[in-house]
Amino acid sequence: MATQARRGRSGSLTPPVGGARSANCYNSLNMSGTVIAAIDAGSNAVRLTISALTSGDLNLLESDRVAVRLGQGTFTQGALDPDTMDACVQTFARFRALFDHHGVTLYRAVATSAVRSARNREQLQDHIWKEAGIRLDIIDGDEEARLMSQAVAHAFQDTAVPPCMIDLGGGSLEISLKSQRKWRVASLPVGTVRLLEAFGLQGAMDDSEHRMVRRYTKMAMRTGISIPKEGVGTCVACGGNAEALTRLFGEAGPVPTLEVASLRKALPQLLSAGTEERMRRYRIGRDRAEVIAVAALVFSTVAKQLGAVRLLVPGVGVREGILVDLSRDLDARGSAAAGSHSKSHREILWASAKAFALRVGHDITHGAQVRSIAKSLFDDLQALHGLDATWSTSLEIAALLHDVGEVVHRSGHHKHSEYLIRNGRIPGLKGKERQIVSILARTHRKAPPDIERHEGFALLSAEDRIAVCKIAAILRIADGLDADHRQRFSSVAASTGEGKVTLRCAVKHGKTTALPTLEKVELFKEVFQRQLEIEVFEDTRS
């Protein structure tokens, strides 16, 4: 039976029972089954995959692609066109009917470059929720690359994954390079629809247009990622255009392969043909014919810059990465229910975060103290902030790792912390939860969360932004209560009164000057509309 949205007392939409977003941004309808779904709202099309999870294997039930070009006009105008938005909402309503038909129990729907670039993105999210009852998660380039790499690793199974992966979409190009067991990821503004819009490309392309696209792609790569001096040889290529080009000019096999030499040989004919001619010659649809030539040009240019001679095209991408995430999430929940020896999500994250800090050489003594204070404040102020335990977990992990960026440099370490948390190997921390933890680390000092300053914060829903501000305010106070990194307080308790919050802080060894500065306190006062009073007393037990 379809899960319908219901209206709250204020008339605003609230999640249906059992349909609220979890901390990792996965959306649950009914956890009794094993049919899962993924939606990728890309810049050139909206795609759906529904699979049944049976004995750990994913079995395809439904796959659909609707040519809704969300990138059309968005990259030049900065907003989604109303007609395109309507078409997207209708597509999601159609996909919702397929959810109900197949009995989908768990799903994730994501939007990438075009939607995250649009200033009216929240309007699209709201319309989709109202008309289709589907939550749309707007992800950044790093998360897009993570999902893609997860899908590739799953596709290759026990075979070694080449040290380079490229994913070309309508709005962006994600390049992942492996060096000394670490992956470096760059999300570049090089997408097929973006290039068509920015340079006014239509139909056949002349020499000046070829050169313009090549120069732009080279410049984006040189400024966005460190290119290895030695050639990478073989790359994994993902995306609909990579698959289409491989079908036309590549070789079939366990993993379809496109030799770069074959692609370059086909380029002149591809580029000189107009859209109608490409449709006839290659037997492809109009939406593919419009972008396939510029895609081939980008792939050729990227391959040359990377020193790649062949592209392996496993035919997976964001949707498959989502399905792998969802299947693992189900496995984890099943394991947790099976016996008392299973660790909770919080325990897993805590262990992963500590292991990550150890790997990068970060001392967590201060972080552990801040985490203890922050958790105490969160629990004591439950009635004031009204947030559930999932937010406490995000706060605790952010508290532990908020200063991890100091391993890069103390100056600007909050920015380095954000980067390391976004890109580091922290098992269990994924999706929106990783995004939130990185935002909290970024805003534990200096500027508080701001949609103009912090892109990751701007991509969250209005509801989540409010919650992030609340826990950021708590984190800033907790950090201020160990400003000297000497762990002087043995306990911190909070209580609320008329127009104020009082903190009673037990100090171990007499007096301390480790109190929050004005910069730390202002966000708390603004968010909770309370004055903050701090009482320090000696812990006679110490």
N, C-alpha and C positions, 0 to 999 in steps of 0.2 A: 504494500500500500504506500502511496506517495506520502512523504513527510512534508507537511505544509508549514509555511511560516505563519506565526501568529503575531498579533499586534499587542504591544505592551500598553499600559494605561495612558501613556503620553501619545500613543499613535505611532511611535517609531517601531521599526521591525526588530524583534528579538528572536534569537535562535529557537528552533523547535526543541522539545524535550529530546535529549539524546543526540542533538545535532550541533551542540556548541563546539567551537574550535578548541582543540587541545593545544598544549604548549608547543608541540612541534608543527602546528598549523595544519594537521591532518583533520579532515572533517568526517565524522562518524554519523551514519544514519541508523544502523542497527547492527550491533556487533555479533549477531548470532550466526552469520554466514561467512562465506569465504570468497565472495565475488567482489573484486576491487576494480577501480577505474582511475584513469588519469586524463586530464584535459590540459592541452597546451595552447593557450591563446597567443599565437605568434604574430609577427608583423605582416605575414603574407597569407596566413590561413589559421583556422581554429581546428584542432585535431583532438580526437577522442580515441582511447583504447580501453576496452573492458576485458578483463581476464578473470578466469577462475583459478584460485590457488588450491592445488591438489597435491598433497604429499610433498610440499615444497616446490612444486613445479608450476610455472605460469602457463595456462592454456588459454589462447585467444578465443574470445567469444564474439567480440565486435570491434571493428575499426572503422572510423569515419573521418573524413576531411572535408571541411566546408571552406570555400575560397572567400572568406571575409578578410579583406585587406585592411587590418587595423592601422597599418603604417601609412595608408594613403592620406596625404595631407598633414599627417600628425608631425612628421619630422620637420616640415617647413612652417606649419602654422602653430605648432605647439599644443594642439588640442584635437581630440577625436571628433570626426565629423558626425553630426546627429544621425544621418542615414546609416552610416557604418555602425554606429553604436546600436541602432535598432536591429540591424541585421545580426549583430553579435548576440544581442539578448535573445532573439528568436532562435539562434543556433543553440544557445545554452538551454532554452526551453525544450528544444528537440532532444538534446542530449539527456536532459532530465527524464524525459519519457523513456529513453533507452535505459537509464539507470533503473527505473521502476520495472521495466519489462524483464530485465535480467536479474533483478534483486540485488543490486549493488549494496554492499554493506560498509564500504570504506572507500573514500576517494580523496584526491587532491586535485584542485584546478589552479593553474598558474598562468600568469601573464608576463610577457617579457618586454623587450625593448620599446615597442611602440606605446604600450599602455603606461609603462613607467615614465615615459617622456611626456605624457599628456597631462596638462594641468587639470583637466576634468576627469581624471581617472577614478576618483571616488564616486562620481556620478554613475559611471559604468558599473562599478562594483555594487552600488546600491540597487540599480535597475536589475542586474542579474539576480541578486538575492531576492528581490521582491517578486520577480516574474518566474524565476526558475528554482528558487530555494537552494542555490549553489553558491558557496563562498568562493570568491576569486582572490587568490593570493598573488600579489605583485612581487616578483623576485628580482634581485639584482644580477649582474653579470657573473659574479662569483658563484652564486647559488645555481645559476644556469649551467655553468661549467662543472660544478660538483655533480649535478644530476646526470649530465652527459657522461662524465668520466665513470660514474657508478654504473651506468647502463653499458658502457664499453667493457668495463671489467667483468661484468656479468656475462656479456656476449662472448668474451674470449675465454671464459672459464679458467682452465688450468694453463692456457697458453699465455706467454708473456705479452703484455700490452706494449706496443711501440712507445718510445719516450716522447712522442709528440701527438697531440690531438687537436684538431681544428673543427669548429662547429660554426658553419655559416648560416645565418638566418636572414630574415627580412630587415632586421634593424641593427644587428650587431654581429661581430665575429669574435668568438672565444678561442683563444689559443692557450693550450696547456703544454708546458715543457718540463720534462723531468731531468733533474740534475742532482747527483749524489743522493738519490732516494727521496728527494723532495720535489713536489710539483710546484711550478710557478705558473700563475694564471693571469692572463690579461683579457679584459673585455674591451674590444675596440669598436668605435662607431663606424663600422664598415659592414653594412647590410645591403642586400639587393634592393629592397624597396627604398631604403634611405638614399642609396646612390641614384636610383632613378629619379627620385623626388628632388634631391639636392642639385643634380646636374642637368635636369630636364631631359633625360634620355628617353627616346621613344623609337621603337622599331630598330632598323639597321643603325649601326654605329660606325662613324667615320674614324680616320686615323687620329684626329685631334681628341676625340672623345675616348678612344682607347688609351691614349697617353695620359689623359686627365685622370681616369680611373686608376691606372697603374701608379701614377705619382701619388695620388691620395692614399692608396693602400700601403705603399711603401712608407710614406711619412707616418701614417698611423702606427705601423709596426715598429718603426725605428724609435718613436717617442713613447710607445706603450709597452714594449717588452725587449729584454736583452736577447738578441739573436745569437745563437752559438756560432763560433767561427767554423767549426767542423759541421758538415752537412748532416741532417738527421736521417737521411736515407728514406725511411718509410714513415708515413704519417697515417693516423686514423682520421678519416673525414666523416663528419656527420651532417645531417640536414637533408631536406627533401631534394635540393638541387644536386647535392653530392650523389644521392641515390639515382636521380634521373640521368645525370651525366654518365654514371657507371653503366646503367642499363644500355645507354646509346653507344658508348665508346670503350667500355671496359670489358672485363672478362668475368664470367661466372665462376663460382667455386665455393668452398666452405665459407670463405669470407670474400665477397666480390672485390675485385681489384681494378683500379684505374691507373694505368701508367701515365705519368705526367707527359711523356713524349706523345702519347696518343691524344691526350687532351689538347696539347699545343698544335698538333696537326689538324685537329678539327676546328680550332678557334677561328680561322679566317672565314670559313663557311658559316659558322654560327653568328659571327659578328656582322657579316655583310647582309644577312637575311633579315627581312622585316618580320613582324609578329605573325602575320598570316602565313608567310612562307615557312616559318619554323613550325607552325601548327601542322601544316600539310606534310612537310618533309620528315619531321620526327614523330608525328602522330601523338602530339601532346596537347593538353588543354591550353586555353588562352592565358590563364594566370601563370602557368609554368612557362609558356613561350615568351611572356613578357620579361621574365627575370633570368632565364637560363643562360643567356649570353653574357650578361654582366657577372653572373655567378661563375661561369667558366673563366672569365678574365680574372676575377679575384682569386680563384683557386690556383690558376697558373702563376699569378704574381706572388702569392704567398708561398707556393712550392719553391719558386726560384729563390726567394729570400731565405727560406729555411734550408735550402739544399736538399729538398725531397725529390725522389725519383719515382715514387709510387704512392698511391693513396689506397688504403684498405677501408672499405665502406661496409661496415657490419649492419647497416640499416636500423640503427637504434639512435635514440636521442633523449630529450627531456622526459617524454612520456614513459619510456622504459625505465629511466632512472627513478621516476616517481613510483612505478610499480614495484621495483626492487625495494625501495624505502618502505612502502606499505606492507609488503610481504614480510620484511624483517620486523616491522612494528607489530604485526600480528603474531609472529613467532615469539617475540619478546613478551607480549601479553599472555600468550599461552603458557610460556615457561614460568612466568610469574605466578600464574594461577595453579600450576601443576604441583608446586611444592614449596616448602618454607625455606629451602636453600637458595632460591633465586633472589638476586639483589633487586632492590627497588630502582626506579629510574633515577632518583636523586643520588643513591649510593653509587650507581654506575657512573653518573656524571661527575660526582665528587672524585672518584678514583681516577677517571680519565683526565680531569682538569689538573689534579696533582701530578699525574704522570707527564702531562704536557709541560707543566712548569718545570719539572725536573729535567726534561729533555732539552729545553732551551736555556737552562742554567739560571732559573729565577728562584730566589728565596721566598717562600710563601709564609714566613712567620708573621709579617704584617698583614698579609691577606687573610690568614686564618683568624687573626684577631678582629679584623674588620667584618669578616663573615659572621663571627659569633655575635658581635654587637648588632649587626644589621638584622640577623634572624630574630634576636630578642626584640628589637624595635618593631619589626614586621608583626610579630605575634602579639605584642602588647597593644599595638595600634590597629588591630584588625577591624574594630568597629569604625575607625576613622577612615581607613582606605578602602575597605570592602572588597579586597582582592582575595582570590582563592590560592591554594597551596602551590599551584603551578608557577605563580609569580614569585613565590618565596624561593623556589628552586633556582629560577633565573637570577634572582638577587644574590643568592649565596654563591653561585658560580662566578658571577661578575665581581663580587667582593673579593673572592680568592684571587682572581686574575687581573684585577683592575690596573695593577702596576707592572704587568708582565712586559710591557713595552720598554721598560728600563734596560732590558738586555740589549736593546738596539741603541738607545741613547736616553739619558734622563730628560734632556730638553725635548719638549713635545711628546713625552712618553705616553700620554693618553691617546694620541693619534696612532702611535706604534702599537699600543695595546689593542686598539680596534682592529688594525690590520692583521695582527698575529692571531687574534681570536677568530676573525672571519676566515682565515686561510689555513690555520693550524690543524693538525690531526688530533681531534678531540672526539673519540668515538662516543656516540650517543647524543652529541650536540649537533643538531641539524635544523635546517629549515628556518622558520621564524624564530625559534628559540635561540639559535646561534646569532641571528640578526639582532635580537633584543639584547643578548649578553654583550655583544660587541658595541652596541650603542651605549649601554650603561657604562662600559669601560671608557669609552670616548668622552662621556659627559660627567665622569666622577669629579672632574676639576675644570676650571676655566668656564667656558660657556655652557649653560644648561641645555637640555634637548631643544632643538630649534629646526623647523622645517626648511628654513633657508640655508642654514649652515650644515646640516647633517642629512645627507641623501637617504641613508638607511632609515632614519627616523621619519622622513617625509613619505616613504613608501608604505608605512604602516597605516592601518585603518585609524579613523578618528578615535575609536574606543580604545585601541591598543596604545595610541599616543598618550592618552590621558593616564593609562595605567603605567606606562614607562616613566612619565613625569613623577608619578607618586613614588615609585621605587627608586628612581634616580635621586629624589629628595632624601629618602631614607639612607641610601648609600653614601651620599655626600656628608650627612651628619655622622654616620658610622666611621667614615674615613677620617673626619676631623677629630673624632674622639681618640684616634691613635696617630695624631699628626707627627709626633716625635718618633714613631715606630718603636716605642719602648714597652708596649703592652702594659701600661700602668693600671688600667681599670680591670678589676676582677669581675665586675658585673655592671650592667646598665639596664635600668628598668624605666619604662615610660608610662605615664598616666595622663589622661585628658581632663581638663577642667573648663570652666567658662572662658572661651576665647583663648585658651592656651594649652600647650603640651609641656609637661614637666618631666625632665630626665633626672633620675637619681643615680649617680655614678659613684660606685665604691672604688676608691683608689687604694692600691696595695701598700704604697710606701709614702705616706704623707701627701704633700701637695704635688700638683702637676699643672703644667701650662698647656697640655695637649687638649685644647678645646677647639671646637669648630670656629673658623673665621667667618666674617660677614659674608664672603663669597659662598661658603658652604651652607649658611643658614637661610639665605634669601629665597632660594627655590622652595624650601620646606614651608616657609611662611606664606609664600605665594600660592602654592598648591593646596595646602590644607587650611589656609585662612586662619592660622593660629600663631600666636606668639610662642617663642620657644624659651623656656627657662631651664637652666642646668644647675643642679645642686650636686656638689661634690662633698663626699664624706669619707672618712678613713674606714677601711675594712679592718676591723679589729681582729678578725680571724687570721690575717696574714702576718 
